[in-house]
């Protein structure tokens, strides 16, 4: 089966989800109890510029720095970036000038996260299993629902009582209380370009940099003040947390808890994994809205197939539907003497 045709629209909110390979717990926390940006085995003073210690990033810092650097290189409106033990959820949108950055942002962030995770757990191979699932949130309510779903996902999975002070990577404290999202990284490219180990006049520590980023408000919340958005987030999340707590009591289930999350083996996986259902075409809070989108989607696919056929036949100036990408051309060259 071929890949789904990509249709990206400006100012459209997209929900993205991506699982680890074999659903391994590769995002389990490993940070120092007194500094979530450092691995538990790293000295607390490793970020002090007065010494030559090379700091070791935690999983939280790896993800945060990867996202921040990806945003610097590929600016988009990132509404949330939430991580469970074996999958992540993102929500983003872009204006007219940023639409082409969406793919670049995802590629850059996911690649940097994968490299950091593999180095942390001393493993090789793929970190993510398959392609990311990308779905448009057609209306404002659907975008809000997916944002709240992502933030409370570890609570729904009975891993935590609340996303507050979660040991997993989360933007909840940032969106609910204004906590800054600030992470560090070593600019190894600059270090090696400057001479690397051959140049004794500089240290690796001189190439430690910080990146700060923030979540963009959803379209429906642009007219809210920052305080109003934080209040909305706390109230909505509390309602979901209370509902999950009541459901657990009724079903006799318990929460794994923060301490147990640290004890999980990153190479382990769920004993009874949930089956993946069919991916929806879109997220919509109303069936009529979803029906109208399906109609537009079918028309878009029809136009794209026609344009693609003409393009492959040699009409290289053929216009494609807005928001789509030209398919790659495969050229075959005949070797001389054959």
DATA-V718101 format. One record per helix or strand. SS is the DSSP state (~ for helix, > for strand). FROM is the first residue (numbers start at 1). TO is the last residue. Records with the same first field share a line. If there is no record, write none. Layout:
SS=FROM-TO + FROM-TO
This chain:
>=13-20 + 24-24 + 31-32 + 35-39 + 57-57 + 77-83 + 87-93 + 128-128 + 133-137 + 181-186 + 208-213 + 269-269 + 282-283
~=21-23 + 44-47 + 59-73 + 101-121 + 140-151 + 153-156 + 172-177 + 188-193 + 196-198 + 204-207 + 219-221 + 226-251 + 258-263 + 287-312
